[in-house]
Amino acid sequence: MRLILFGTFGCHLCEQAEVIVSTCVPDGVDYVDIAEQEQWQERYAVRIPVLYDPETKQELGWPFDLAEVEDFVCRVARM
């Protein structure tokens, strides 16, 4: 399973999310800066950080804590 963390550089909330996610996702995540594509800016501009599973299309939006990320990872792994 490979998850994506949508955010943008210089965002303190995104940095916090990256720390939380990295502690419970064994394979790590791909960090995607929404500034790279207009479609991501339109979709996530006011919602970042967002943890996304490209296989199931499930999202976990901020604010989230370690327990919520663990629950999200378990949920998408079962799908």
Gaussian input, Z-matrix of N, CA and C with variables (Angstrom, degrees):
# hf/3-21g

backbone

0 1
 N
 C     1     B1
 C     2     B2     1     A1
 N     3     B3     2     A2     1     D1
 C     4     B4     3     A3     2     D2
 C     5     B5     4     A4     3     D3
 N     6     B6     5     A5     4     D4
 C     7     B7     6     A6     5     D5
 C     8     B8     7     A7     6     D6
 N     9     B9     8     A8     7     D7
 C    10    B10     9     A9     8     D8
 C    11    B11    10    A10     9     D9
 N    12    B12    11    A11    10    D10
 C    13    B13    12    A12    11    D11
 C    14    B14    13    A13    12    D12
 N    15    B15    14    A14    13    D13
 C    16    B16    15    A15    14    D14
 C    17    B17    16    A16    15    D15
 N    18    B18    17    A17    16    D16
 C    19    B19    18    A18    17    D17
 C    20    B20    19    A19    18    D18
 N    21    B21    20    A20    19    D19
 C    22    B22    21    A21    20    D20
 C    23    B23    22    A22    21    D21
 N    24    B24    23    A23    22    D22
 C    25    B25    24    A24    23    D23
 C    26    B26    25    A25    24    D24
 N    27    B27    26    A26    25    D25
 C    28    B28    27    A27    26    D26
 C    29    B29    28    A28    27    D27
 N    30    B30    29    A29    28    D28
 C    31    B31    30    A30    29    D29
 C    32    B32    31    A31    30    D30
 N    33    B33    32    A32    31    D31
 C    34    B34    33    A33    32    D32
 C    35    B35    34    A34    33    D33
 N    36    B36    35    A35    34    D34
 C    37    B37    36    A36    35    D35
 C    38    B38    37    A37    36    D36
 N    39    B39    38    A38    37    D37
 C    40    B40    39    A39    38    D38
 C    41    B41    40    A40    39    D39
 N    42    B42    41    A41    40    D40
 C    43    B43    42    A42    41    D41
 C    44    B44    43    A43    42    D42
 N    45    B45    44    A44    43    D43
 C    46    B46    45    A45    44    D44
 C    47    B47    46    A46    45    D45
 N    48    B48    47    A47    46    D46
 C    49    B49    48    A48    47    D47
 C    50    B50    49    A49    48    D48
 N    51    B51    50    A50    49    D49
 C    52    B52    51    A51    50    D50
 C    53    B53    52    A52    51    D51
 N    54    B54    53    A53    52    D52
 C    55    B55    54    A54    53    D53
 C    56    B56    55    A55    54    D54
 N    57    B57    56    A56    55    D55
 C    58    B58    57    A57    56    D56
 C    59    B59    58    A58    57    D57
 N    60    B60    59    A59    58    D58
 C    61    B61    60    A60    59    D59
 C    62    B62    61    A61    60    D60
 N    63    B63    62    A62    61    D61
 C    64    B64    63    A63    62    D62
 C    65    B65    64    A64    63    D63
 N    66    B66    65    A65    64    D64
 C    67    B67    66    A66    65    D65
 C    68    B68    67    A67    66    D66
 N    69    B69    68    A68    67    D67
 C    70    B70    69    A69    68    D68
 C    71    B71    70    A70    69    D69
 N    72    B72    71    A71    70    D70
 C    73    B73    72    A72    71    D71
 C    74    B74    73    A73    72    D72
 N    75    B75    74    A74    73    D73
 C    76    B76    75    A75    74    D74
 C    77    B77    76    A76    75    D75
 N    78    B78    77    A77    76    D76
 C    79    B79    78    A78    77    D77
 C    80    B80    79    A79    78    D78
 N    81    B81    80    A80    79    D79
 C    82    B82    81    A81    80    D80
 C    83    B83    82    A82    81    D81
 N    84    B84    83    A83    82    D82
 C    85    B85    84    A84    83    D83
 C    86    B86    85    A85    84    D84
 N    87    B87    86    A86    85    D85
 C    88    B88    87    A87    86    D86
 C    89    B89    88    A88    87    D87
 N    90    B90    89    A89    88    D88
 C    91    B91    90    A90    89    D89
 C    92    B92    91    A91    90    D90
 N    93    B93    92    A92    91    D91
 C    94    B94    93    A93    92    D92
 C    95    B95    94    A94    93    D93
 N    96    B96    95    A95    94    D94
 C    97    B97    96    A96    95    D95
 C    98    B98    97    A97    96    D96
 N    99    B99    98    A98    97    D97
 C   100   B100    99    A99    98    D98
 C   101   B101   100   A100    99    D99
 N   102   B102   101   A101   100   D100
 C   103   B103   102   A102   101   D101
 C   104   B104   103   A103   102   D102
 N   105   B105   104   A104   103   D103
 C   106   B106   105   A105   104   D104
 C   107   B107   106   A106   105   D105
 N   108   B108   107   A107   106   D106
 C   109   B109   108   A108   107   D107
 C   110   B110   109   A109   108   D108
 N   111   B111   110   A110   109   D109
 C   112   B112   111   A111   110   D110
 C   113   B113   112   A112   111   D111
 N   114   B114   113   A113   112   D112
 C   115   B115   114   A114   113   D113
 C   116   B116   115   A115   114   D114
 N   117   B117   116   A116   115   D115
 C   118   B118   117   A117   116   D116
 C   119   B119   118   A118   117   D117
 N   120   B120   119   A119   118   D118
 C   121   B121   120   A120   119   D119
 C   122   B122   121   A121   120   D120
 N   123   B123   122   A122   121   D121
 C   124   B124   123   A123   122   D122
 C   125   B125   124   A124   123   D123
 N   126   B126   125   A125   124   D124
 C   127   B127   126   A126   125   D125
 C   128   B128   127   A127   126   D126
 N   129   B129   128   A128   127   D127
 C   130   B130   129   A129   128   D128
 C   131   B131   130   A130   129   D129
 N   132   B132   131   A131   130   D130
 C   133   B133   132   A132   131   D131
 C   134   B134   133   A133   132   D132
 N   135   B135   134   A134   133   D133
 C   136   B136   135   A135   134   D134
 C   137   B137   136   A136   135   D135
 N   138   B138   137   A137   136   D136
 C   139   B139   138   A138   137   D137
 C   140   B140   139   A139   138   D138
 N   141   B141   140   A140   139   D139
 C   142   B142   141   A141   140   D140
 C   143   B143   142   A142   141   D141
 N   144   B144   143   A143   142   D142
 C   145   B145   144   A144   143   D143
 C   146   B146   145   A145   144   D144
 N   147   B147   146   A146   145   D145
 C   148   B148   147   A147   146   D146
 C   149   B149   148   A148   147   D147
 N   150   B150   149   A149   148   D148
 C   151   B151   150   A150   149   D149
 C   152   B152   151   A151   150   D150
 N   153   B153   152   A152   151   D151
 C   154   B154   153   A153   152   D152
 C   155   B155   154   A154   153   D153
 N   156   B156   155   A155   154   D154
 C   157   B157   156   A156   155   D155
 C   158   B158   157   A157   156   D156
 N   159   B159   158   A158   157   D157
 C   160   B160   159   A159   158   D158
 C   161   B161   160   A160   159   D159
 N   162   B162   161   A161   160   D160
 C   163   B163   162   A162   161   D161
 C   164   B164   163   A163   162   D162
 N   165   B165   164   A164   163   D163
 C   166   B166   165   A165   164   D164
 C   167   B167   166   A166   165   D165
 N   168   B168   167   A167   166   D166
 C   169   B169   168   A168   167   D167
 C   170   B170   169   A169   168   D168
 N   171   B171   170   A170   169   D169
 C   172   B172   171   A171   170   D170
 C   173   B173   172   A172   171   D171
 N   174   B174   173   A173   172   D172
 C   175   B175   174   A174   173   D173
 C   176   B176   175   A175   174   D174
 N   177   B177   176   A176   175   D175
 C   178   B178   177   A177   176   D176
 C   179   B179   178   A178   177   D177
 N   180   B180   179   A179   178   D178
 C   181   B181   180   A180   179   D179
 C   182   B182   181   A181   180   D180
 N   183   B183   182   A182   181   D181
 C   184   B184   183   A183   182   D182
 C   185   B185   184   A184   183   D183
 N   186   B186   185   A185   184   D184
 C   187   B187   186   A186   185   D185
 C   188   B188   187   A187   186   D186
 N   189   B189   188   A188   187   D187
 C   190   B190   189   A189   188   D188
 C   191   B191   190   A190   189   D189
 N   192   B192   191   A191   190   D190
 C   193   B193   192   A192   191   D191
 C   194   B194   193   A193   192   D192
 N   195   B195   194   A194   193   D193
 C   196   B196   195   A195   194   D194
 C   197   B197   196   A196   195   D195
 N   198   B198   197   A197   196   D196
 C   199   B199   198   A198   197   D197
 C   200   B200   199   A199   198   D198
 N   201   B201   200   A200   199   D199
 C   202   B202   201   A201   200   D200
 C   203   B203   202   A202   201   D201
 N   204   B204   203   A203   202   D202
 C   205   B205   204   A204   203   D203
 C   206   B206   205   A205   204   D204
 N   207   B207   206   A206   205   D205
 C   208   B208   207   A207   206   D206
 C   209   B209   208   A208   207   D207
 N   210   B210   209   A209   208   D208
 C   211   B211   210   A210   209   D209
 C   212   B212   211   A211   210   D210
 N   213   B213   212   A212   211   D211
 C   214   B214   213   A213   212   D212
 C   215   B215   214   A214   213   D213
 N   216   B216   215   A215   214   D214
 C   217   B217   216   A216   215   D215
 C   218   B218   217   A217   216   D216
 N   219   B219   218   A218   217   D217
 C   220   B220   219   A219   218   D218
 C   221   B221   220   A220   219   D219
 N   222   B222   221   A221   220   D220
 C   223   B223   222   A222   221   D221
 C   224   B224   223   A223   222   D222
 N   225   B225   224   A224   223   D223
 C   226   B226   225   A225   224   D224
 C   227   B227   226   A226   225   D225
 N   228   B228   227   A227   226   D226
 C   229   B229   228   A228   227   D227
 C   230   B230   229   A229   228   D228
 N   231   B231   230   A230   229   D229
 C   232   B232   231   A231   230   D230
 C   233   B233   232   A232   231   D231
 N   234   B234   233   A233   232   D232
 C   235   B235   234   A234   233   D233
 C   236   B236   235   A235   234   D234

   B1=1.4435
   B2=1.5280
   B3=1.3106
   B4=1.4664
   B5=1.5224
   B6=1.3208
   B7=1.4517
   B8=1.5197
   B9=1.3178
   B10=1.4587
   B11=1.5212
   B12=1.3233
   B13=1.4606
   B14=1.5255
   B15=1.3263
   B16=1.4571
   B17=1.5228
   B18=1.3077
   B19=1.4588
   B20=1.5119
   B21=1.3043
   B22=1.4547
   B23=1.5179
   B24=1.3086
   B25=1.4539
   B26=1.5216
   B27=1.3199
   B28=1.4508
   B29=1.5179
   B30=1.3247
   B31=1.4689
   B32=1.5284
   B33=1.3307
   B34=1.4704
   B35=1.5277
   B36=1.3150
   B37=1.4641
   B38=1.5255
   B39=1.3240
   B40=1.4641
   B41=1.5201
   B42=1.3142
   B43=1.4633
   B44=1.5227
   B45=1.3340
   B46=1.4628
   B47=1.5222
   B48=1.3187
   B49=1.4644
   B50=1.5211
   B51=1.3112
   B52=1.4620
   B53=1.5315
   B54=1.3165
   B55=1.4610
   B56=1.5242
   B57=1.3199
   B58=1.4685
   B59=1.5226
   B60=1.3189
   B61=1.4634
   B62=1.5288
   B63=1.3145
   B64=1.4633
   B65=1.5234
   B66=1.3312
   B67=1.4666
   B68=1.5191
   B69=1.3325
   B70=1.4657
   B71=1.5233
   B72=1.3148
   B73=1.4592
   B74=1.5313
   B75=1.3299
   B76=1.4648
   B77=1.5266
   B78=1.3031
   B79=1.4644
   B80=1.5232
   B81=1.3203
   B82=1.4572
   B83=1.5117
   B84=1.2905
   B85=1.4578
   B86=1.5157
   B87=1.3121
   B88=1.4553
   B89=1.5217
   B90=1.3217
   B91=1.4583
   B92=1.5181
   B93=1.3256
   B94=1.4600
   B95=1.5224
   B96=1.3197
   B97=1.4586
   B98=1.5253
   B99=1.3140
   B100=1.4646
   B101=1.5244
   B102=1.3191
   B103=1.4629
   B104=1.5264
   B105=1.3370
   B106=1.4594
   B107=1.5211
   B108=1.3374
   B109=1.4641
   B110=1.5259
   B111=1.3086
   B112=1.4605
   B113=1.5258
   B114=1.3361
   B115=1.4644
   B116=1.5228
   B117=1.3411
   B118=1.4641
   B119=1.5231
   B120=1.3119
   B121=1.4631
   B122=1.5244
   B123=1.3307
   B124=1.4584
   B125=1.5239
   B126=1.3095
   B127=1.4673
   B128=1.5322
   B129=1.3510
   B130=1.4575
   B131=1.5250
   B132=1.3090
   B133=1.4679
   B134=1.5215
   B135=1.3085
   B136=1.4676
   B137=1.5253
   B138=1.3346
   B139=1.4636
   B140=1.5144
   B141=1.3308
   B142=1.4656
   B143=1.5244
   B144=1.3132
   B145=1.4480
   B146=1.5304
   B147=1.3285
   B148=1.4637
   B149=1.5221
   B150=1.3286
   B151=1.4564
   B152=1.5247
   B153=1.3311
   B154=1.4624
   B155=1.5240
   B156=1.3251
   B157=1.4637
   B158=1.5265
   B159=1.3377
   B160=1.4548
   B161=1.5391
   B162=1.3226
   B163=1.4667
   B164=1.5173
   B165=1.3216
   B166=1.4645
   B167=1.5227
   B168=1.3255
   B169=1.4777
   B170=1.5305
   B171=1.3248
   B172=1.4593
   B173=1.5220
   B174=1.3333
   B175=1.4609
   B176=1.5267
   B177=1.3121
   B178=1.4577
   B179=1.5209
   B180=1.3251
   B181=1.4617
   B182=1.5189
   B183=1.3164
   B184=1.4509
   B185=1.5042
   B186=1.2956
   B187=1.4564
   B188=1.5305
   B189=1.3210
   B190=1.4522
   B191=1.5192
   B192=1.3392
   B193=1.4641
   B194=1.5256
   B195=1.3053
   B196=1.4589
   B197=1.5244
   B198=1.3197
   B199=1.4633
   B200=1.5304
   B201=1.3157
   B202=1.4657
   B203=1.5289
   B204=1.3183
   B205=1.4666
   B206=1.5208
   B207=1.3128
   B208=1.4674
   B209=1.5207
   B210=1.3220
   B211=1.4590
   B212=1.5290
   B213=1.3235
   B214=1.4593
   B215=1.5220
   B216=1.3235
   B217=1.4681
   B218=1.5190
   B219=1.3049
   B220=1.4756
   B221=1.5277
   B222=1.3066
   B223=1.4716
   B224=1.5432
   B225=1.3253
   B226=1.4631
   B227=1.5288
   B228=1.3173
   B229=1.4614
   B230=1.5260
   B231=1.3267
   B232=1.4733
   B233=1.5224
   B234=1.3023
   B235=1.4833
   B236=1.5034
   A1=108.34
   A2=115.43
   A3=120.79
   A4=107.89
   A5=116.47
   A6=122.18
   A7=110.75
   A8=115.46
   A9=122.62
   A10=108.19
   A11=115.74
   A12=121.12
   A13=107.13
   A14=115.57
   A15=120.79
   A16=108.64
   A17=115.63
   A18=121.66
   A19=109.18
   A20=115.98
   A21=121.08
   A22=108.32
   A23=115.98
   A24=120.34
   A25=110.45
   A26=116.11
   A27=121.78
   A28=113.46
   A29=117.50
   A30=122.24
   A31=108.38
   A32=117.07
   A33=119.19
   A34=112.19
   A35=118.35
   A36=120.46
   A37=110.39
   A38=116.19
   A39=120.80
   A40=110.81
   A41=116.40
   A42=120.34
   A43=110.71
   A44=117.16
   A45=120.75
   A46=110.64
   A47=116.13
   A48=120.79
   A49=111.00
   A50=116.77
   A51=121.20
   A52=111.25
   A53=117.16
   A54=121.52
   A55=110.21
   A56=116.83
   A57=121.10
   A58=110.38
   A59=116.25
   A60=120.90
   A61=111.23
   A62=117.15
   A63=119.95
   A64=112.74
   A65=117.70
   A66=119.59
   A67=113.04
   A68=118.33
   A69=117.76
   A70=114.32
   A71=118.53
   A72=120.54
   A73=107.15
   A74=116.64
   A75=120.58
   A76=114.27
   A77=117.80
   A78=121.11
   A79=112.37
   A80=116.97
   A81=120.56
   A82=111.17
   A83=115.60
   A84=121.79
   A85=108.99
   A86=114.61
   A87=120.87
   A88=106.62
   A89=116.76
   A90=120.97
   A91=107.96
   A92=116.64
   A93=121.52
   A94=108.62
   A95=115.16
   A96=121.45
   A97=108.00
   A98=116.83
   A99=120.03
   A100=112.39
   A101=118.19
   A102=121.06
   A103=111.94
   A104=116.77
   A105=120.66
   A106=113.74
   A107=117.63
   A108=120.02
   A109=110.15
   A110=115.01
   A111=121.11
   A112=112.05
   A113=117.32
   A114=120.05
   A115=111.57
   A116=116.97
   A117=119.87
   A118=110.07
   A119=117.37
   A120=120.86
   A121=110.32
   A122=116.33
   A123=120.88
   A124=111.43
   A125=116.25
   A126=120.26
   A127=113.50
   A128=116.71
   A129=119.51
   A130=115.78
   A131=119.44
   A132=122.13
   A133=114.40
   A134=117.67
   A135=119.79
   A136=112.07
   A137=116.86
   A138=120.25
   A139=113.91
   A140=119.08
   A141=120.30
   A142=111.47
   A143=114.20
   A144=131.13
   A145=112.51
   A146=114.99
   A147=122.18
   A148=108.19
   A149=115.68
   A150=122.01
   A151=107.01
   A152=116.64
   A153=121.51
   A154=110.88
   A155=114.94
   A156=120.51
   A157=108.10
   A158=117.93
   A159=120.23
   A160=114.32
   A161=117.57
   A162=119.85
   A163=111.73
   A164=116.74
   A165=120.51
   A166=112.92
   A167=116.44
   A168=123.44
   A169=112.30
   A170=117.22
   A171=122.38
   A172=109.83
   A173=116.18
   A174=121.84
   A175=110.38
   A176=114.53
   A177=121.82
   A178=106.65
   A179=115.34
   A180=120.11
   A181=112.04
   A182=114.52
   A183=123.07
   A184=109.81
   A185=120.17
   A186=128.15
   A187=111.38
   A188=115.58
   A189=121.14
   A190=108.80
   A191=113.60
   A192=119.64
   A193=108.48
   A194=115.92
   A195=121.49
   A196=111.78
   A197=118.01
   A198=121.43
   A199=111.21
   A200=117.59
   A201=120.80
   A202=111.32
   A203=116.95
   A204=120.01
   A205=109.93
   A206=117.53
   A207=120.42
   A208=110.71
   A209=117.55
   A210=122.39
   A211=110.50
   A212=116.88
   A213=121.76
   A214=110.30
   A215=117.32
   A216=121.66
   A217=110.45
   A218=117.95
   A219=121.52
   A220=110.47
   A221=116.73
   A222=121.50
   A223=111.27
   A224=117.17
   A225=118.93
   A226=111.44
   A227=117.31
   A228=120.22
   A229=111.22
   A230=116.89
   A231=121.50
   A232=112.02
   A233=118.02
   A234=120.38
   A235=111.55
   D1=130.56
   D2=177.72
   D3=-124.60
   D4=118.48
   D5=-179.39
   D6=-99.77
   D7=159.14
   D8=177.24
   D9=-117.07
   D10=135.77
   D11=172.44
   D12=-110.63
   D13=109.00
   D14=177.27
   D15=-83.36
   D16=133.47
   D17=178.88
   D18=-165.82
   D19=-158.95
   D20=173.65
   D21=-150.68
   D22=151.38
   D23=-177.52
   D24=-68.75
   D25=139.93
   D26=-179.33
   D27=89.55
   D28=0.48
   D29=-179.81
   D30=-90.69
   D31=115.30
   D32=-177.28
   D33=-66.63
   D34=-30.97
   D35=177.35
   D36=-67.95
   D37=-38.02
   D38=177.75
   D39=-64.65
   D40=-38.47
   D41=177.33
   D42=-64.61
   D43=-41.20
   D44=177.05
   D45=-63.32
   D46=-43.01
   D47=179.59
   D48=-62.78
   D49=-40.25
   D50=179.90
   D51=-61.01
   D52=-39.20
   D53=177.95
   D54=-65.84
   D55=-45.76
   D56=-179.65
   D57=-61.57
   D58=-49.77
   D59=-176.47
   D60=-64.20
   D61=-40.68
   D62=-176.87
   D63=-65.50
   D64=-22.30
   D65=-179.78
   D66=-78.66
   D67=-19.02
   D68=-175.96
   D69=-127.45
   D70=2.58
   D71=176.25
   D72=-109.04
   D73=103.56
   D74=-172.42
   D75=-60.52
   D76=-35.14
   D77=-178.48
   D78=-87.27
   D79=-2.98
   D80=-177.28
   D81=78.39
   D82=-179.55
   D83=-179.95
   D84=-130.57
   D85=159.58
   D86=172.27
   D87=-92.52
   D88=122.63
   D89=178.55
   D90=-89.39
   D91=125.33
   D92=-179.35
   D93=-119.90
   D94=123.11
   D95=177.06
   D96=-82.34
   D97=118.74
   D98=-176.37
   D99=-64.73
   D100=-16.28
   D101=178.75
   D102=-68.90
   D103=-14.51
   D104=-177.09
   D105=-73.01
   D106=-26.09
   D107=-178.98
   D108=-141.14
   D109=136.73
   D110=-177.40
   D111=-60.21
   D112=-37.46
   D113=-179.87
   D114=-62.23
   D115=-36.32
   D116=178.34
   D117=-71.09
   D118=-37.75
   D119=177.94
   D120=-61.35
   D121=-44.81
   D122=-179.64
   D123=-63.86
   D124=-40.06
   D125=-175.37
   D126=-79.29
   D127=-37.48
   D128=-169.62
   D129=-117.11
   D130=0.86
   D131=-170.64
   D132=-50.92
   D133=-44.58
   D134=-177.45
   D135=-101.61
   D136=7.40
   D137=-175.81
   D138=-113.90
   D139=-9.49
   D140=-174.07
   D141=-67.09
   D142=151.35
   D143=-2.52
   D144=-77.89
   D145=150.44
   D146=178.76
   D147=-133.30
   D148=128.02
   D149=175.04
   D150=-93.22
   D151=130.06
   D152=-170.83
   D153=-133.04
   D154=136.65
   D155=174.40
   D156=-106.97
   D157=109.75
   D158=-176.31
   D159=-65.89
   D160=-23.87
   D161=179.47
   D162=-71.83
   D163=-47.42
   D164=-175.83
   D165=-97.30
   D166=-11.01
   D167=-177.48
   D168=67.36
   D169=18.19
   D170=179.03
   D171=-82.39
   D172=145.21
   D173=179.64
   D174=-127.74
   D175=148.50
   D176=171.65
   D177=-126.51
   D178=111.31
   D179=-176.96
   D180=-93.38
   D181=155.29
   D182=177.29
   D183=-67.70
   D184=143.91
   D185=5.91
   D186=-85.69
   D187=143.29
   D188=173.13
   D189=-143.41
   D190=156.06
   D191=178.92
   D192=-118.69
   D193=-178.36
   D194=-176.97
   D195=-57.75
   D196=-44.57
   D197=-178.94
   D198=-62.77
   D199=-39.10
   D200=179.47
   D201=-68.90
   D202=-37.26
   D203=176.71
   D204=-66.74
   D205=-43.54
   D206=178.11
   D207=-60.19
   D208=-42.75
   D209=177.87
   D210=-62.54
   D211=-43.54
   D212=179.35
   D213=-61.55
   D214=-46.30
   D215=-179.44
   D216=-61.67
   D217=-43.66
   D218=178.62
   D219=-64.08
   D220=-42.05
   D221=-178.89
   D222=-63.10
   D223=-48.53
   D224=-177.44
   D225=-72.51
   D226=-26.27
   D227=177.68
   D228=-68.23
   D229=-29.36
   D230=-179.00
   D231=-80.84
   D232=-18.14
   D233=-175.26
   D234=-77.15

